[in-house]
Amino acid sequence: MTGEQFLQAHAIAKLALENKLPALSLQAMREAFRGGPPLFDAREWLADELLGDGHHLTGTGADAFTARLTRDALAPWLAAPAPGGAP
């Protein structure tokens, strides 16, 4: 994927979110990353109280996020067989 293609996909995803279409936003980014690393929707993973300022995680929030990312997203992705049998 070129930088320009990524920027176009990002613009579509942003526009979709602005119009309250989160599924379309996620789909745009998934399509942009097709063939590359997966995209995980983690927006609902943590309670608001784990955000120190409404946007950035607290230390406890960061630990909880890392644990969930590892358990629910990265470990299954890394354990899945690669296309073509390559590791």
PDB file of N, CA, C and O in Angstrom:
ATOM      1  N   MET A   1       0.845  -1.167   0.000  1.00  0.00           N
ATOM      2  CA  MET A   1       0.000   0.000   0.000  1.00  0.00           C
ATOM      3  C   MET A   1       0.891   1.231   0.000  1.00  0.00           C
ATOM      4  O   MET A   1       1.882   1.302   0.727  1.00  0.00           O
ATOM      5  N   THR A   2       0.530   2.171  -0.807  1.00  0.00           N
ATOM      6  CA  THR A   2       1.277   3.425  -0.850  1.00  0.00           C
ATOM      7  C   THR A   2       0.795   4.358   0.259  1.00  0.00           C
ATOM      8  O   THR A   2      -0.278   4.167   0.830  1.00  0.00           O
ATOM      9  N   GLY A   3       1.606   5.364   0.548  1.00  0.00           N
ATOM     10  CA  GLY A   3       1.205   6.364   1.526  1.00  0.00           C
ATOM     11  C   GLY A   3      -0.068   7.079   1.109  1.00  0.00           C
ATOM     12  O   GLY A   3      -0.925   7.373   1.942  1.00  0.00           O
ATOM     13  N   GLU A   4      -0.189   7.355  -0.171  1.00  0.00           N
ATOM     14  CA  GLU A   4      -1.385   8.034  -0.685  1.00  0.00           C
ATOM     15  C   GLU A   4      -2.632   7.178  -0.499  1.00  0.00           C
ATOM     16  O   GLU A   4      -3.685   7.692  -0.125  1.00  0.00           O
ATOM     17  N   GLN A   5      -2.523   5.884  -0.755  1.00  0.00           N
ATOM     18  CA  GLN A   5      -3.660   4.984  -0.566  1.00  0.00           C
ATOM     19  C   GLN A   5      -4.075   4.925   0.898  1.00  0.00           C
ATOM     20  O   GLN A   5      -5.265   4.915   1.216  1.00  0.00           O
ATOM     21  N   PHE A   6      -3.079   4.885   1.792  1.00  0.00           N
ATOM     22  CA  PHE A   6      -3.397   4.874   3.208  1.00  0.00           C
ATOM     23  C   PHE A   6      -4.116   6.164   3.609  1.00  0.00           C
ATOM     24  O   PHE A   6      -5.105   6.122   4.340  1.00  0.00           O
ATOM     25  N   LEU A   7      -3.622   7.303   3.134  1.00  0.00           N
ATOM     26  CA  LEU A   7      -4.246   8.584   3.465  1.00  0.00           C
ATOM     27  C   LEU A   7      -5.684   8.654   2.954  1.00  0.00           C
ATOM     28  O   LEU A   7      -6.556   9.208   3.624  1.00  0.00           O
ATOM     29  N   GLN A   8      -5.933   8.096   1.773  1.00  0.00           N
ATOM     30  CA  GLN A   8      -7.294   8.074   1.241  1.00  0.00           C
ATOM     31  C   GLN A   8      -8.207   7.207   2.109  1.00  0.00           C
ATOM     32  O   GLN A   8      -9.338   7.592   2.407  1.00  0.00           O
ATOM     33  N   ALA A   9      -7.711   6.039   2.513  1.00  0.00           N
ATOM     34  CA  ALA A   9      -8.510   5.159   3.373  1.00  0.00           C
ATOM     35  C   ALA A   9      -8.770   5.834   4.721  1.00  0.00           C
ATOM     36  O   ALA A   9      -9.866   5.736   5.272  1.00  0.00           O
ATOM     37  N   HIS A  10      -7.764   6.511   5.238  1.00  0.00           N
ATOM     38  CA  HIS A  10      -7.922   7.213   6.518  1.00  0.00           C
ATOM     39  C   HIS A  10      -8.968   8.315   6.386  1.00  0.00           C
ATOM     40  O   HIS A  10      -9.781   8.504   7.292  1.00  0.00           O
ATOM     41  N   ALA A  11      -8.960   9.036   5.284  1.00  0.00           N
ATOM     42  CA  ALA A  11      -9.939  10.108   5.074  1.00  0.00           C
ATOM     43  C   ALA A  11     -11.360   9.541   5.018  1.00  0.00           C
ATOM     44  O   ALA A  11     -12.290  10.127   5.573  1.00  0.00           O
ATOM     45  N   ILE A  12     -11.521   8.405   4.350  1.00  0.00           N
ATOM     46  CA  ILE A  12     -12.837   7.761   4.282  1.00  0.00           C
ATOM     47  C   ILE A  12     -13.270   7.318   5.678  1.00  0.00           C
ATOM     48  O   ILE A  12     -14.417   7.524   6.075  1.00  0.00           O
ATOM     49  N   ALA A  13     -12.348   6.712   6.415  1.00  0.00           N
ATOM     50  CA  ALA A  13     -12.665   6.243   7.765  1.00  0.00           C
ATOM     51  C   ALA A  13     -13.060   7.413   8.669  1.00  0.00           C
ATOM     52  O   ALA A  13     -14.011   7.309   9.445  1.00  0.00           O
ATOM     53  N   LYS A  14     -12.342   8.505   8.570  1.00  0.00           N
ATOM     54  CA  LYS A  14     -12.635   9.684   9.392  1.00  0.00           C
ATOM     55  C   LYS A  14     -14.000  10.263   9.033  1.00  0.00           C
ATOM     56  O   LYS A  14     -14.781  10.605   9.921  1.00  0.00           O
ATOM     57  N   LEU A  15     -14.287  10.373   7.750  1.00  0.00           N
ATOM     58  CA  LEU A  15     -15.572  10.889   7.297  1.00  0.00           C
ATOM     59  C   LEU A  15     -16.717   9.998   7.783  1.00  0.00           C
ATOM     60  O   LEU A  15     -17.761  10.490   8.209  1.00  0.00           O
ATOM     61  N   ALA A  16     -16.509   8.694   7.713  1.00  0.00           N
ATOM     62  CA  ALA A  16     -17.541   7.762   8.181  1.00  0.00           C
ATOM     63  C   ALA A  16     -17.809   7.955   9.673  1.00  0.00           C
ATOM     64  O   ALA A  16     -18.962   7.952  10.104  1.00  0.00           O
ATOM     65  N   LEU A  17     -16.751   8.121  10.455  1.00  0.00           N
ATOM     66  CA  LEU A  17     -16.943   8.345  11.893  1.00  0.00           C
ATOM     67  C   LEU A  17     -17.669   9.654  12.155  1.00  0.00           C
ATOM     68  O   LEU A  17     -18.547   9.719  13.015  1.00  0.00           O
ATOM     69  N   GLU A  18     -17.309  10.689  11.420  1.00  0.00           N
ATOM     70  CA  GLU A  18     -17.960  11.988  11.594  1.00  0.00           C
ATOM     71  C   GLU A  18     -19.449  11.909  11.293  1.00  0.00           C
ATOM     72  O   GLU A  18     -20.237  12.694  11.820  1.00  0.00           O
ATOM     73  N   ASN A  19     -19.834  10.961  10.444  1.00  0.00           N
ATOM     74  CA  ASN A  19     -21.236  10.775  10.087  1.00  0.00           C
ATOM     75  C   ASN A  19     -21.878   9.620  10.851  1.00  0.00           C
ATOM     76  O   ASN A  19     -22.909   9.080  10.448  1.00  0.00           O
ATOM     77  N   LYS A  20     -21.242   9.257  11.963  1.00  0.00           N
ATOM     78  CA  LYS A  20     -21.764   8.229  12.864  1.00  0.00           C
ATOM     79  C   LYS A  20     -21.967   6.874  12.177  1.00  0.00           C
ATOM     80  O   LYS A  20     -22.986   6.207  12.355  1.00  0.00           O
ATOM     81  N   LEU A  21     -20.965   6.496  11.392  1.00  0.00           N
ATOM     82  CA  LEU A  21     -20.972   5.210  10.704  1.00  0.00           C
ATOM     83  C   LEU A  21     -19.716   4.422  11.087  1.00  0.00           C
ATOM     84  O   LEU A  21     -18.839   4.211  10.250  1.00  0.00           O
ATOM     85  N   PRO A  22     -19.624   3.985  12.352  1.00  0.00           N
ATOM     86  CA  PRO A  22     -18.390   3.339  12.796  1.00  0.00           C
ATOM     87  C   PRO A  22     -18.067   2.043  12.057  1.00  0.00           C
ATOM     88  O   PRO A  22     -16.893   1.732  11.856  1.00  0.00           O
ATOM     89  N   ALA A  23     -19.067   1.293  11.656  1.00  0.00           N
ATOM     90  CA  ALA A  23     -18.800   0.043  10.930  1.00  0.00           C
ATOM     91  C   ALA A  23     -18.139   0.334   9.586  1.00  0.00           C
ATOM     92  O   ALA A  23     -17.221  -0.377   9.178  1.00  0.00           O
ATOM     93  N   LEU A  24     -18.602   1.375   8.899  1.00  0.00           N
ATOM     94  CA  LEU A  24     -17.993   1.748   7.621  1.00  0.00           C
ATOM     95  C   LEU A  24     -16.570   2.246   7.834  1.00  0.00           C
ATOM     96  O   LEU A  24     -15.680   1.959   7.034  1.00  0.00           O
ATOM     97  N   SER A  25     -16.362   2.983   8.903  1.00  0.00           N
ATOM     98  CA  SER A  25     -15.021   3.467   9.227  1.00  0.00           C
ATOM     99  C   SER A  25     -14.060   2.300   9.433  1.00  0.00           C
ATOM    100  O   SER A  25     -12.961   2.287   8.880  1.00  0.00           O
ATOM    101  N   LEU A  26     -14.479   1.333  10.222  1.00  0.00           N
ATOM    102  CA  LEU A  26     -13.643   0.174  10.487  1.00  0.00           C
ATOM    103  C   LEU A  26     -13.392  -0.610   9.205  1.00  0.00           C
ATOM    104  O   LEU A  26     -12.278  -1.079   8.971  1.00  0.00           O
ATOM    105  N   GLN A  27     -14.409  -0.755   8.385  1.00  0.00           N
ATOM    106  CA  GLN A  27     -14.249  -1.488   7.122  1.00  0.00           C
ATOM    107  C   GLN A  27     -13.246  -0.788   6.208  1.00  0.00           C
ATOM    108  O   GLN A  27     -12.440  -1.450   5.556  1.00  0.00           O
ATOM    109  N   ALA A  28     -13.287   0.530   6.154  1.00  0.00           N
ATOM    110  CA  ALA A  28     -12.339   1.276   5.317  1.00  0.00           C
ATOM    111  C   ALA A  28     -10.907   1.007   5.754  1.00  0.00           C
ATOM    112  O   ALA A  28     -10.024   0.802   4.922  1.00  0.00           O
ATOM    113  N   MET A  29     -10.682   1.008   7.061  1.00  0.00           N
ATOM    114  CA  MET A  29      -9.326   0.764   7.543  1.00  0.00           C
ATOM    115  C   MET A  29      -8.928  -0.693   7.355  1.00  0.00           C
ATOM    116  O   MET A  29      -7.766  -0.978   7.064  1.00  0.00           O
ATOM    117  N   ARG A  30      -9.864  -1.616   7.514  1.00  0.00           N
ATOM    118  CA  ARG A  30      -9.542  -3.034   7.266  1.00  0.00           C
ATOM    119  C   ARG A  30      -9.141  -3.242   5.818  1.00  0.00           C
ATOM    120  O   ARG A  30      -8.180  -3.955   5.526  1.00  0.00           O
ATOM    121  N   GLU A  31      -9.870  -2.625   4.924  1.00  0.00           N
ATOM    122  CA  GLU A  31      -9.536  -2.741   3.502  1.00  0.00           C
ATOM    123  C   GLU A  31      -8.160  -2.142   3.219  1.00  0.00           C
ATOM    124  O   GLU A  31      -7.396  -2.667   2.409  1.00  0.00           O
ATOM    125  N   ALA A  32      -7.859  -1.039   3.896  1.00  0.00           N
ATOM    126  CA  ALA A  32      -6.562  -0.399   3.692  1.00  0.00           C
ATOM    127  C   ALA A  32      -5.423  -1.313   4.132  1.00  0.00           C
ATOM    128  O   ALA A  32      -4.343  -1.299   3.543  1.00  0.00           O
ATOM    129  N   PHE A  33      -5.674  -2.104   5.169  1.00  0.00           N
ATOM    130  CA  PHE A  33      -4.626  -2.969   5.699  1.00  0.00           C
ATOM    131  C   PHE A  33      -4.698  -4.402   5.181  1.00  0.00           C
ATOM    132  O   PHE A  33      -3.953  -5.266   5.642  1.00  0.00           O
ATOM    133  N   ARG A  34      -5.586  -4.656   4.230  1.00  0.00           N
ATOM    134  CA  ARG A  34      -5.728  -6.019   3.706  1.00  0.00           C
ATOM    135  C   ARG A  34      -4.365  -6.537   3.256  1.00  0.00           C
ATOM    136  O   ARG A  34      -3.636  -5.868   2.523  1.00  0.00           O
ATOM    137  N   GLY A  35      -4.048  -7.723   3.705  1.00  0.00           N
ATOM    138  CA  GLY A  35      -2.762  -8.316   3.370  1.00  0.00           C
ATOM    139  C   GLY A  35      -1.670  -7.938   4.353  1.00  0.00           C
ATOM    140  O   GLY A  35      -0.568  -8.485   4.298  1.00  0.00           O
ATOM    141  N   GLY A  36      -1.961  -7.015   5.246  1.00  0.00           N
ATOM    142  CA  GLY A  36      -0.996  -6.608   6.256  1.00  0.00           C
ATOM    143  C   GLY A  36      -1.498  -7.006   7.623  1.00  0.00           C
ATOM    144  O   GLY A  36      -2.295  -7.935   7.746  1.00  0.00           O
ATOM    145  N   PRO A  37      -1.048  -6.324   8.638  1.00  0.00           N
ATOM    146  CA  PRO A  37      -1.512  -6.672   9.987  1.00  0.00           C
ATOM    147  C   PRO A  37      -2.995  -6.380  10.146  1.00  0.00           C
ATOM    148  O   PRO A  37      -3.516  -5.470   9.500  1.00  0.00           O
ATOM    149  N   PRO A  38      -3.680  -7.129  10.986  1.00  0.00           N
ATOM    150  CA  PRO A  38      -5.110  -6.904  11.182  1.00  0.00           C
ATOM    151  C   PRO A  38      -5.375  -5.611  11.939  1.00  0.00           C
ATOM    152  O   PRO A  38      -4.499  -5.071  12.614  1.00  0.00           O
ATOM    153  N   LEU A  39      -6.579  -5.140  11.813  1.00  0.00           N
ATOM    154  CA  LEU A  39      -7.026  -3.949  12.527  1.00  0.00           C
ATOM    155  C   LEU A  39      -8.032  -4.404  13.580  1.00  0.00           C
ATOM    156  O   LEU A  39      -9.004  -5.089  13.262  1.00  0.00           O
ATOM    157  N   PHE A  40      -7.796  -4.024  14.825  1.00  0.00           N
ATOM    158  CA  PHE A  40      -8.666  -4.416  15.925  1.00  0.00           C
ATOM    159  C   PHE A  40      -9.433  -3.207  16.416  1.00  0.00           C
ATOM    160  O   PHE A  40      -8.854  -2.142  16.631  1.00  0.00           O
ATOM    161  N   ASP A  41     -10.729  -3.368  16.594  1.00  0.00           N
ATOM    162  CA  ASP A  41     -11.560  -2.292  17.122  1.00  0.00           C
ATOM    163  C   ASP A  41     -11.571  -2.418  18.637  1.00  0.00           C
ATOM    164  O   ASP A  41     -12.289  -3.249  19.193  1.00  0.00           O
ATOM    165  N   ALA A  42     -10.775  -1.594  19.302  1.00  0.00           N
ATOM    166  CA  ALA A  42     -10.623  -1.671  20.750  1.00  0.00           C
ATOM    167  C   ALA A  42     -11.302  -0.505  21.459  1.00  0.00           C
ATOM    168  O   ALA A  42     -11.043  -0.257  22.636  1.00  0.00           O
ATOM    169  N   ARG A  43     -12.158   0.199  20.756  1.00  0.00           N
ATOM    170  CA  ARG A  43     -12.773   1.397  21.339  1.00  0.00           C
ATOM    171  C   ARG A  43     -13.642   1.105  22.549  1.00  0.00           C
ATOM    172  O   ARG A  43     -13.830   1.982  23.392  1.00  0.00           O
ATOM    173  N   GLU A  44     -14.171  -0.093  22.657  1.00  0.00           N
ATOM    174  CA  GLU A  44     -15.069  -0.433  23.764  1.00  0.00           C
ATOM    175  C   GLU A  44     -14.406  -1.351  24.791  1.00  0.00           C
ATOM    176  O   GLU A  44     -15.095  -1.918  25.639  1.00  0.00           O
ATOM    177  N   TRP A  45     -13.108  -1.505  24.732  1.00  0.00           N
ATOM    178  CA  TRP A  45     -12.432  -2.459  25.592  1.00  0.00           C
ATOM    179  C   TRP A  45     -12.304  -2.008  27.042  1.00  0.00           C
ATOM    180  O   TRP A  45     -12.267  -2.853  27.936  1.00  0.00           O
ATOM    181  N   LEU A  46     -12.235  -0.722  27.302  1.00  0.00           N
ATOM    182  CA  LEU A  46     -11.948  -0.243  28.653  1.00  0.00           C
ATOM    183  C   LEU A  46     -13.017   0.713  29.151  1.00  0.00           C
ATOM    184  O   LEU A  46     -13.659   1.420  28.375  1.00  0.00           O
ATOM    185  N   ALA A  47     -13.189   0.716  30.453  1.00  0.00           N
ATOM    186  CA  ALA A  47     -14.121   1.650  31.090  1.00  0.00           C
ATOM    187  C   ALA A  47     -13.541   3.062  31.071  1.00  0.00           C
ATOM    188  O   ALA A  47     -12.323   3.242  31.074  1.00  0.00           O
ATOM    189  N   ASP A  48     -14.409   4.045  31.052  1.00  0.00           N
ATOM    190  CA  ASP A  48     -13.980   5.445  30.995  1.00  0.00           C
ATOM    191  C   ASP A  48     -13.061   5.831  32.141  1.00  0.00           C
ATOM    192  O   ASP A  48     -12.192   6.686  31.972  1.00  0.00           O
ATOM    193  N   GLU A  49     -13.236   5.219  33.302  1.00  0.00           N
ATOM    194  CA  GLU A  49     -12.400   5.608  34.443  1.00  0.00           C
ATOM    195  C   GLU A  49     -10.933   5.213  34.264  1.00  0.00           C
ATOM    196  O   GLU A  49     -10.082   5.644  35.041  1.00  0.00           O
ATOM    197  N   LEU A  50     -10.629   4.404  33.257  1.00  0.00           N
ATOM    198  CA  LEU A  50      -9.241   4.055  32.970  1.00  0.00           C
ATOM    199  C   LEU A  50      -8.589   5.047  32.004  1.00  0.00           C
ATOM    200  O   LEU A  50      -7.445   4.867  31.586  1.00  0.00           O
ATOM    201  N   LEU A  51      -9.336   6.092  31.660  1.00  0.00           N
ATOM    202  CA  LEU A  51      -8.806   7.177  30.828  1.00  0.00           C
ATOM    203  C   LEU A  51      -8.575   8.383  31.740  1.00  0.00           C
ATOM    204  O   LEU A  51      -9.508   8.884  32.367  1.00  0.00           O
ATOM    205  N   GLY A  52      -7.339   8.836  31.807  1.00  0.00           N
ATOM    206  CA  GLY A  52      -7.012   9.927  32.711  1.00  0.00           C
ATOM    207  C   GLY A  52      -7.625  11.251  32.322  1.00  0.00           C
ATOM    208  O   GLY A  52      -8.014  12.033  33.190  1.00  0.00           O
ATOM    209  N   ASP A  53      -7.716  11.514  31.035  1.00  0.00           N
ATOM    210  CA  ASP A  53      -8.228  12.799  30.558  1.00  0.00           C
ATOM    211  C   ASP A  53      -9.318  12.632  29.506  1.00  0.00           C
ATOM    212  O   ASP A  53      -9.605  13.559  28.748  1.00  0.00           O
ATOM    213  N   GLY A  54      -9.914  11.469  29.464  1.00  0.00           N
ATOM    214  CA  GLY A  54     -10.937  11.195  28.463  1.00  0.00           C
ATOM    215  C   GLY A  54     -10.369  10.717  27.135  1.00  0.00           C
ATOM    216  O   GLY A  54     -11.122  10.359  26.230  1.00  0.00           O
ATOM    217  N   HIS A  55      -9.034  10.711  27.013  1.00  0.00           N
ATOM    218  CA  HIS A  55      -8.401  10.302  25.763  1.00  0.00           C
ATOM    219  C   HIS A  55      -7.190   9.401  26.005  1.00  0.00           C
ATOM    220  O   HIS A  55      -6.990   8.428  25.277  1.00  0.00           O
ATOM    221  N   HIS A  56      -6.385   9.714  27.014  1.00  0.00           N
ATOM    222  CA  HIS A  56      -5.165   8.960  27.290  1.00  0.00           C
ATOM    223  C   HIS A  56      -5.376   8.022  28.474  1.00  0.00           C
ATOM    224  O   HIS A  56      -6.033   8.368  29.456  1.00  0.00           O
ATOM    225  N   LEU A  57      -4.801   6.828  28.356  1.00  0.00           N
ATOM    226  CA  LEU A  57      -4.937   5.828  29.411  1.00  0.00           C
ATOM    227  C   LEU A  57      -4.140   6.192  30.647  1.00  0.00           C
ATOM    228  O   LEU A  57      -3.074   6.803  30.566  1.00  0.00           O
ATOM    229  N   THR A  58      -4.679   5.801  31.800  1.00  0.00           N
ATOM    230  CA  THR A  58      -3.915   5.869  33.042  1.00  0.00           C
ATOM    231  C   THR A  58      -2.922   4.706  33.026  1.00  0.00           C
ATOM    232  O   THR A  58      -2.960   3.882  32.113  1.00  0.00           O
ATOM    233  N   GLY A  59      -2.041   4.626  34.016  1.00  0.00           N
ATOM    234  CA  GLY A  59      -1.112   3.499  34.089  1.00  0.00           C
ATOM    235  C   GLY A  59      -1.842   2.174  34.193  1.00  0.00           C
ATOM    236  O   GLY A  59      -1.487   1.203  33.525  1.00  0.00           O
ATOM    237  N   THR A  60      -2.865   2.140  35.037  1.00  0.00           N
ATOM    238  CA  THR A  60      -3.679   0.928  35.185  1.00  0.00           C
ATOM    239  C   THR A  60      -4.413   0.618  33.882  1.00  0.00           C
ATOM    240  O   THR A  60      -4.528  -0.542  33.486  1.00  0.00           O
ATOM    241  N   GLY A  61      -4.905   1.659  33.222  1.00  0.00           N
ATOM    242  CA  GLY A  61      -5.589   1.480  31.944  1.00  0.00           C
ATOM    243  C   GLY A  61      -4.657   0.926  30.879  1.00  0.00           C
ATOM    244  O   GLY A  61      -5.045   0.063  30.092  1.00  0.00           O
ATOM    245  N   ALA A  62      -3.424   1.426  30.858  1.00  0.00           N
ATOM    246  CA  ALA A  62      -2.445   0.936  29.883  1.00  0.00           C
ATOM    247  C   ALA A  62      -2.144  -0.535  30.114  1.00  0.00           C
ATOM    248  O   ALA A  62      -2.039  -1.314  29.167  1.00  0.00           O
ATOM    249  N   ASP A  63      -2.004  -0.911  31.388  1.00  0.00           N
ATOM    250  CA  ASP A  63      -1.756  -2.320  31.706  1.00  0.00           C
ATOM    251  C   ASP A  63      -2.934  -3.196  31.281  1.00  0.00           C
ATOM    252  O   ASP A  63      -2.738  -4.272  30.715  1.00  0.00           O
ATOM    253  N   ALA A  64      -4.160  -2.732  31.555  1.00  0.00           N
ATOM    254  CA  ALA A  64      -5.353  -3.496  31.186  1.00  0.00           C
ATOM    255  C   ALA A  64      -5.482  -3.612  29.664  1.00  0.00           C
ATOM    256  O   ALA A  64      -5.825  -4.672  29.140  1.00  0.00           O
ATOM    257  N   PHE A  65      -5.205  -2.512  28.966  1.00  0.00           N
ATOM    258  CA  PHE A  65      -5.295  -2.526  27.516  1.00  0.00           C
ATOM    259  C   PHE A  65      -4.271  -3.490  26.921  1.00  0.00           C
ATOM    260  O   PHE A  65      -4.597  -4.279  26.034  1.00  0.00           O
ATOM    261  N   THR A  66      -3.044  -3.423  27.407  1.00  0.00           N
ATOM    262  CA  THR A  66      -1.993  -4.303  26.897  1.00  0.00           C
ATOM    263  C   THR A  66      -2.340  -5.763  27.123  1.00  0.00           C
ATOM    264  O   THR A  66      -2.126  -6.598  26.244  1.00  0.00           O
ATOM    265  N   ALA A  67      -2.870  -6.076  28.290  1.00  0.00           N
ATOM    266  CA  ALA A  67      -3.258  -7.457  28.580  1.00  0.00           C
ATOM    267  C   ALA A  67      -4.359  -7.923  27.636  1.00  0.00           C
ATOM    268  O   ALA A  67      -4.299  -9.037  27.114  1.00  0.00           O
ATOM    269  N   ARG A  68      -5.354  -7.086  27.416  1.00  0.00           N
ATOM    270  CA  ARG A  68      -6.456  -7.489  26.544  1.00  0.00           C
ATOM    271  C   ARG A  68      -6.010  -7.567  25.085  1.00  0.00           C
ATOM    272  O   ARG A  68      -6.397  -8.490  24.369  1.00  0.00           O
ATOM    273  N   LEU A  69      -5.204  -6.612  24.644  1.00  0.00           N
ATOM    274  CA  LEU A  69      -4.684  -6.644  23.275  1.00  0.00           C
ATOM    275  C   LEU A  69      -3.907  -7.935  23.032  1.00  0.00           C
ATOM    276  O   LEU A  69      -4.066  -8.584  21.998  1.00  0.00           O
ATOM    277  N   THR A  70      -3.079  -8.292  23.983  1.00  0.00           N
ATOM    278  CA  THR A  70      -2.280  -9.510  23.862  1.00  0.00           C
ATOM    279  C   THR A  70      -3.170 -10.745  23.833  1.00  0.00           C
ATOM    280  O   THR A  70      -3.021 -11.606  22.966  1.00  0.00           O
ATOM    281  N   ARG A  71      -4.093 -10.828  24.784  1.00  0.00           N
ATOM    282  CA  ARG A  71      -4.953 -12.006  24.928  1.00  0.00           C
ATOM    283  C   ARG A  71      -5.964 -12.156  23.791  1.00  0.00           C
ATOM    284  O   ARG A  71      -6.095 -13.236  23.214  1.00  0.00           O
ATOM    285  N   ASP A  72      -6.673 -11.080  23.472  1.00  0.00           N
ATOM    286  CA  ASP A  72      -7.811 -11.170  22.549  1.00  0.00           C
ATOM    287  C   ASP A  72      -7.478 -10.891  21.092  1.00  0.00           C
ATOM    288  O   ASP A  72      -8.250 -11.254  20.205  1.00  0.00           O
ATOM    289  N   ALA A  73      -6.350 -10.258  20.832  1.00  0.00           N
ATOM    290  CA  ALA A  73      -6.059  -9.860  19.464  1.00  0.00           C
ATOM    291  C   ALA A  73      -4.731 -10.430  18.954  1.00  0.00           C
ATOM    292  O   ALA A  73      -4.704 -11.171  17.971  1.00  0.00           O
ATOM    293  N   LEU A  74      -3.649 -10.084  19.619  1.00  0.00           N
ATOM    294  CA  LEU A  74      -2.342 -10.467  19.086  1.00  0.00           C
ATOM    295  C   LEU A  74      -2.058 -11.962  19.173  1.00  0.00           C
ATOM    296  O   LEU A  74      -1.584 -12.557  18.205  1.00  0.00           O
ATOM    297  N   ALA A  75      -2.340 -12.573  20.317  1.00  0.00           N
ATOM    298  CA  ALA A  75      -2.057 -14.004  20.456  1.00  0.00           C
ATOM    299  C   ALA A  75      -2.824 -14.842  19.426  1.00  0.00           C
ATOM    300  O   ALA A  75      -2.216 -15.695  18.779  1.00  0.00           O
ATOM    301  N   PRO A  76      -4.144 -14.632  19.248  1.00  0.00           N
ATOM    302  CA  PRO A  76      -4.845 -15.410  18.218  1.00  0.00           C
ATOM    303  C   PRO A  76      -4.323 -15.136  16.805  1.00  0.00           C
ATOM    304  O   PRO A  76      -4.229 -16.047  15.982  1.00  0.00           O
ATOM    305  N   TRP A  77      -3.988 -13.882  16.535  1.00  0.00           N
ATOM    306  CA  TRP A  77      -3.478 -13.532  15.201  1.00  0.00           C
ATOM    307  C   TRP A  77      -2.136 -14.211  14.953  1.00  0.00           C
ATOM    308  O   TRP A  77      -1.913 -14.774  13.881  1.00  0.00           O
ATOM    309  N   LEU A  78      -1.253 -14.161  15.929  1.00  0.00           N
ATOM    310  CA  LEU A  78       0.077 -14.769  15.755  1.00  0.00           C
ATOM    311  C   LEU A  78       0.003 -16.282  15.710  1.00  0.00           C
ATOM    312  O   LEU A  78       0.854 -16.917  15.087  1.00  0.00           O
ATOM    313  N   ALA A  79      -0.997 -16.880  16.357  1.00  0.00           N
ATOM    314  CA  ALA A  79      -1.138 -18.335  16.377  1.00  0.00           C
ATOM    315  C   ALA A  79      -1.779 -18.867  15.097  1.00  0.00           C
ATOM    316  O   ALA A  79      -1.657 -20.054  14.795  1.00  0.00           O
ATOM    317  N   ALA A  80      -2.447 -18.019  14.354  1.00  0.00           N
ATOM    318  CA  ALA A  80      -3.128 -18.460  13.120  1.00  0.00           C
ATOM    319  C   ALA A  80      -2.101 -18.803  12.050  1.00  0.00           C
ATOM    320  O   ALA A  80      -1.070 -18.139  11.945  1.00  0.00           O
ATOM    321  N   PRO A  81      -2.373 -19.833  11.255  1.00  0.00           N
ATOM    322  CA  PRO A  81      -1.451 -20.162  10.165  1.00  0.00           C
ATOM    323  C   PRO A  81      -1.392 -19.020   9.149  1.00  0.00           C
ATOM    324  O   PRO A  81      -2.407 -18.410   8.813  1.00  0.00           O
ATOM    325  N   ALA A  82      -0.209 -18.756   8.684  1.00  0.00           N
ATOM    326  CA  ALA A  82      -0.021 -17.702   7.676  1.00  0.00           C
ATOM    327  C   ALA A  82      -0.463 -18.198   6.314  1.00  0.00           C
ATOM    328  O   ALA A  82      -0.352 -19.391   6.031  1.00  0.00           O
ATOM    329  N   PRO A  83      -0.965 -17.307   5.456  1.00  0.00           N
ATOM    330  CA  PRO A  83      -1.313 -17.714   4.098  1.00  0.00           C
ATOM    331  C   PRO A  83      -0.097 -18.323   3.401  1.00  0.00           C
ATOM    332  O   PRO A  83       1.012 -17.797   3.493  1.00  0.00           O
ATOM    333  N   GLY A  84      -0.314 -19.409   2.724  1.00  0.00           N
ATOM    334  CA  GLY A  84       0.785 -20.059   1.996  1.00  0.00           C
ATOM    335  C   GLY A  84       1.669 -20.903   2.881  1.00  0.00           C
ATOM    336  O   GLY A  84       2.658 -21.465   2.409  1.00  0.00           O
ATOM    337  N   GLY A  85       1.332 -21.006   4.168  1.00  0.00           N
ATOM    338  CA  GLY A  85       2.099 -21.841   5.062  1.00  0.00           C
ATOM    339  C   GLY A  85       3.357 -21.206   5.624  1.00  0.00           C
ATOM    340  O   GLY A  85       4.091 -21.866   6.359  1.00  0.00           O
ATOM    341  N   ALA A  86       3.631 -19.955   5.306  1.00  0.00           N
ATOM    342  CA  ALA A  86       4.826 -19.294   5.831  1.00  0.00           C
ATOM    343  C   ALA A  86       4.594 -18.892   7.272  1.00  0.00           C
ATOM    344  O   ALA A  86       3.470 -18.545   7.635  1.00  0.00           O
ATOM    345  N   PRO A  87       5.628 -18.928   8.107  1.00  0.00           N
ATOM    346  CA  PRO A  87       5.466 -18.522   9.514  1.00  0.00           C
ATOM    347  C   PRO A  87       5.246 -17.043   9.663  1.00  0.00           C
ATOM    348  O   PRO A  87       5.094 -16.551  10.781  1.00  0.00           O
TER     349      PRO A  87
END
